[in-house]
């Protein structure tokens, strides 16, 4: 009968709705569990990363108060304190940056800049992190090229990529390259090194928050996540070149 058919339809709709609600609850539970895991990983990682430079600052600051240390030792200890203070500042800035980027609270200031000049500047900025014997070069067919972008954020991306290359390259060369893709209306930057490379199974994960290729290397594991957020905000994309086999190449 028509009445029985209507009852059956309503029961079926109720069952379908209940099933849908259960699936939504399951997904919400999974997202909450994943968020909790990320929070735990973040707290554990930050505790470790902040403790290391903080211990150095506290320890060597107390040594500086001793009247028995030589001027050379005092200078050495002061340099260690300065280095670890900079590391602490970098860690905190990374945390603030990823938070602002993901919530859309970061402001981009666009201006015309000369790209070859900027690339030479970022290479000079990262010189102190480079191992002895490793050279870093800039390759481009352009002696000058004006691009309208956020100079601070573009510099941040390139410095992050060069710093990573310095960290994992013990010998050989690091190359920062720049080219213009006229047909696509895009410009392409690439940082290639002759370091240890990235296993294929980790190449897609390196842009995730708190992901670290080497747990024993200092850093938040936020650098590449920040790079991805910045590049996406300016309408670009960033990836690991899976065809490059001499080390790592980020494009």
C-alpha positions as CSV (number, residue, x, y, z in Angstrom):
1,X,0.0,0.0,0.0
2,X,1.0,3.7,-0.4
3,X,1.1,4.2,3.4
4,X,3.4,1.2,3.9
5,X,5.6,2.4,1.1
6,X,5.9,5.9,2.8
7,X,6.8,4.3,6.1
8,X,9.4,2.1,4.5
9,X,10.9,5.2,2.7
10,X,11.0,7.2,6.0
11,X,12.7,4.2,7.7
12,X,15.2,3.9,4.9
13,X,15.9,7.7,5.0
14,X,16.4,7.5,8.8
15,X,18.8,4.6,8.4
16,X,20.7,6.4,5.7
17,X,20.9,9.6,7.8
18,X,22.1,7.6,10.8
19,X,24.8,5.9,8.7
20,X,25.9,9.3,7.3
21,X,26.0,10.8,10.8
22,X,28.1,7.8,12.1
23,X,30.5,8.3,9.1
24,X,30.8,12.0,9.9
25,X,31.5,11.2,13.6
26,X,34.1,8.6,12.6
27,X,35.9,11.1,10.4
28,X,35.7,13.8,13.1
29,X,37.1,11.4,15.6
30,X,40.0,10.5,13.2
31,X,40.7,14.2,12.6
32,X,40.7,14.9,16.3
33,X,43.1,12.0,17.0
34,X,45.4,13.2,14.2
35,X,45.3,16.7,15.6
36,X,46.2,15.3,19.0
37,X,49.1,13.3,17.6
38,X,50.4,16.4,15.8
39,X,50.1,18.5,19.0
40,X,52.0,15.8,21.0
41,X,54.7,15.6,18.3
42,X,54.9,19.4,18.3
43,X,55.3,19.6,22.1
44,X,57.9,16.8,22.2
45,X,59.8,18.4,19.3
46,X,59.7,21.9,20.7
47,X,60.8,20.7,24.2
48,X,63.8,19.1,22.7
49,X,64.7,21.9,20.2
50,X,64.3,24.7,22.7
51,X,66.1,22.9,25.5
52,X,69.3,22.4,23.5
53,X,70.1,26.1,22.8
54,X,68.7,27.2,26.2
55,X,71.1,24.8,28.0
56,X,74.0,26.3,26.1
57,X,72.9,29.9,26.8
58,X,72.5,29.2,30.6
59,X,75.6,27.1,30.9
60,X,78.0,29.4,29.1
61,X,76.4,32.5,30.7
62,X,77.4,31.1,34.1
63,X,80.9,30.4,32.9
64,X,81.3,34.1,31.7
65,X,80.9,35.2,35.4
66,X,84.0,33.4,36.4
67,X,87.1,35.5,36.8
68,X,89.4,32.6,35.9
69,X,88.6,32.4,32.2
70,X,90.9,33.9,29.6
71,X,89.9,36.6,27.1
72,X,90.0,34.0,24.3
73,X,87.6,31.7,26.3
74,X,85.3,34.7,27.1
75,X,85.1,35.5,23.4
76,X,84.4,31.9,22.5
77,X,81.7,31.5,25.1
78,X,80.1,34.8,24.0
79,X,80.0,33.5,20.4
80,X,78.3,30.3,21.5
81,X,75.7,32.3,23.5
82,X,75.1,34.5,20.4
83,X,74.7,31.5,18.1
84,X,72.2,29.8,20.3
85,X,70.2,32.9,20.9
86,X,69.8,33.3,17.2
87,X,68.7,29.6,17.0
88,X,66.1,30.2,19.7
89,X,64.8,33.3,17.8
90,X,64.6,31.2,14.6
91,X,62.6,28.5,16.4
92,X,60.1,31.0,17.8
93,X,59.7,32.9,14.5
94,X,59.0,29.6,12.7
95,X,56.2,28.8,15.1
96,X,54.7,32.3,14.7
97,X,55.1,32.2,10.9
98,X,53.3,28.8,10.4
99,X,50.5,30.0,12.7
100,X,50.0,33.3,10.8
101,X,50.2,31.7,7.4
102,X,47.7,29.0,8.1
103,X,45.2,31.4,9.7
104,X,45.7,34.0,6.9
105,X,46.9,36.7,9.3
106,X,50.2,37.4,7.5
107,X,50.5,40.4,5.3
108,X,52.3,40.3,1.9
109,X,53.9,43.6,0.7
110,X,54.5,43.5,-3.1
111,X,57.2,45.5,-4.8
112,X,59.4,45.4,-7.9
113,X,62.7,43.7,-7.2
114,X,65.7,42.6,-9.2
115,X,65.9,38.8,-9.0
116,X,69.6,38.1,-9.8
117,X,70.6,40.7,-7.1
118,X,68.3,39.1,-4.6
119,X,69.6,35.6,-5.3
120,X,73.2,36.8,-4.8
121,X,72.2,38.3,-1.5
122,X,70.6,35.2,-0.2
123,X,73.6,33.1,-1.1
124,X,75.8,35.6,0.9
125,X,73.3,35.4,3.8
126,X,73.7,31.6,4.0
127,X,77.5,31.5,3.6
128,X,78.2,31.0,7.3
129,X,76.2,27.7,7.4
130,X,78.1,26.1,4.5
131,X,80.7,23.4,5.1
132,X,84.2,24.1,4.1
133,X,84.9,23.0,0.5
134,X,81.3,23.2,-0.6
135,X,80.6,26.0,-3.2
136,X,77.3,27.7,-3.8
137,X,76.7,29.3,-7.2
138,X,73.9,31.2,-8.9
139,X,72.9,30.1,-12.4
140,X,70.7,32.1,-14.8
141,X,70.7,33.5,-18.3
142,X,69.4,36.8,-16.9
143,X,71.8,39.5,-15.7
144,X,68.8,41.5,-14.5
145,X,65.1,40.6,-14.2
146,X,62.4,42.6,-12.4
147,X,59.7,40.7,-10.6
148,X,56.8,42.1,-8.5
149,X,56.6,40.0,-5.3
150,X,57.1,40.1,-1.6
151,X,60.9,40.4,-1.2
152,X,60.9,39.3,2.5
153,X,58.8,36.2,1.9
154,X,60.7,35.2,-1.3
155,X,64.0,35.6,0.5
156,X,62.6,33.5,3.4
157,X,61.8,30.6,1.0
158,X,65.2,30.7,-0.8
159,X,67.1,31.0,2.5
160,X,65.2,28.1,3.9
161,X,66.0,26.0,0.9
162,X,69.7,27.0,0.8
163,X,70.0,26.4,4.6
164,X,68.6,22.9,4.2
165,X,71.0,22.3,1.3
166,X,73.9,23.5,3.5
167,X,72.8,21.2,6.3
168,X,72.8,18.0,4.2
169,X,75.7,18.7,1.8
170,X,79.2,17.7,3.0
171,X,81.0,18.1,-0.3
172,X,80.4,19.3,-3.8
173,X,78.1,22.1,-4.9
174,X,74.9,23.9,-4.2
175,X,73.2,25.6,-7.1
176,X,70.5,28.3,-7.0
177,X,69.0,28.7,-10.4
178,X,66.4,31.0,-11.9
179,X,64.5,30.9,-15.2
180,X,61.5,32.6,-16.8
181,X,58.8,30.4,-18.3
182,X,57.2,32.8,-20.8
183,X,54.4,30.5,-22.0
184,X,53.3,29.6,-18.5
185,X,53.6,33.2,-17.3
186,X,55.7,31.9,-14.4
187,X,59.3,32.1,-13.0
188,X,61.0,29.1,-11.7
189,X,63.6,28.9,-8.9
190,X,65.5,25.7,-8.0
191,X,68.0,24.8,-5.3
192,X,70.0,21.7,-6.2
193,X,72.7,20.1,-4.1
194,X,75.1,17.2,-4.1
195,X,74.1,16.0,-0.6
196,X,72.6,12.8,0.7
197,X,69.3,13.2,-1.1
198,X,65.8,12.4,0.0
199,X,64.4,8.8,-0.1
200,X,61.5,8.6,-2.7
201,X,59.0,7.6,0.0
202,X,59.8,10.8,2.0
203,X,59.7,13.3,-0.8
204,X,56.0,14.0,-0.6
205,X,56.1,14.2,3.3
206,X,58.9,16.7,3.6
207,X,56.5,19.7,3.3
208,X,54.3,18.4,6.2
209,X,54.5,20.2,9.5
210,X,57.2,18.9,12.0
211,X,58.5,16.4,9.3
212,X,62.3,16.0,9.6
213,X,64.5,14.1,7.3
214,X,67.1,13.6,10.1
215,X,65.8,13.7,13.7
216,X,69.4,14.5,14.9
217,X,69.6,17.8,12.9
218,X,68.5,20.9,14.7
219,X,65.3,22.7,13.6
220,X,61.6,22.7,14.1
221,X,60.6,20.6,11.0
222,X,58.5,23.7,10.0
223,X,60.8,25.2,7.4
224,X,59.5,23.5,4.3
225,X,55.9,23.7,5.5
226,X,56.4,27.5,5.8
227,X,57.9,27.5,2.3
228,X,54.9,25.7,0.9
229,X,52.5,28.1,2.6
230,X,54.3,31.1,1.2
231,X,54.6,29.8,-2.3
232,X,50.9,28.8,-2.4
233,X,49.9,32.3,-1.1
234,X,51.6,33.9,-4.1
235,X,49.9,31.5,-6.5
236,X,52.9,29.1,-7.1
237,X,53.8,25.6,-6.2
238,X,56.8,23.8,-4.7
239,X,58.0,20.3,-5.0
240,X,61.0,17.9,-4.9
241,X,62.4,17.0,-8.3
242,X,62.1,13.2,-8.2
243,X,64.2,12.8,-11.4
244,X,67.3,14.5,-9.8
245,X,69.7,11.8,-8.6
246,X,72.8,13.8,-7.5
247,X,71.4,14.9,-4.2
248,X,68.2,16.9,-3.6
249,X,66.6,19.5,-5.9
250,X,63.7,21.7,-4.8
251,X,61.8,23.6,-7.4
